[in-house]
Amino acid sequence: MLGGQKVIVWLLVNSHWSRRAYTRKLLTPKQIKSIQTIINELASKLNSYLTSIGKLPSGK
């Protein structure tokens, strides 16, 4: 996997587990909001970066 793809996977996995933690009442709404803010910011920056360098090569 390329670096950008690893980050995308990490963001998705982190988002998934933070939702589960919230559902199980392991995190407060304030903590979830903080985590989601960071994830959204990173996703936006990653998207901008990937757009600036062009399309990622296919995994052939």
N, C-alpha and C positions, 0 to 999 in steps of 0.2 A: 504494500500500500504506500501511496505517496504521503508526504507530510500533511498536506491539506485534507486528504481523505481521512487520515487518522484523527485529526481534530474534529472533523464533522461527526465521525462515529462517537468520539468522546462526548461531544455536546449532546448528541441524541441519547446516549446511555445515561449521562448525568441528569438530563431532563427526566428521563423515565424513572430513575431511582429517587429523584427528589419528589416526584409526584407520589410514589409509593410511600416514602417516608412521611409525607404530609398526611396521606390517607390513614396511616397507622399512628398518627399523632406523635411522631418522633421529632418533628420539626414544627416550629410555630409559624403562623402566617407571615410574620416579620422576616423570619429566616428564609422562608420560601421566596418571598418577594426579593430579598437580597440576592439569592442564588439565581433566580430567573433574570434579574437585571443584568447580572454578570454574563449569563449564558446568552442573552439577547444581544448584548454589546459585542461579545466575542463572535457570535454568528454574523452580525452585521459587518464587523471588521474583516472576518475571513471571507465573506462573500465579496466585499470590495477588493480585497487582495487577489482572490482567484479571478475576478473579472479583469483586473488590471494586467494579469500575466497571460490571459487567454484561456481557452478551454483546456481542461485536463485531458491528457491522452487516455484512450480507452485501455482497459486492462488486457489487451491481447498479448 
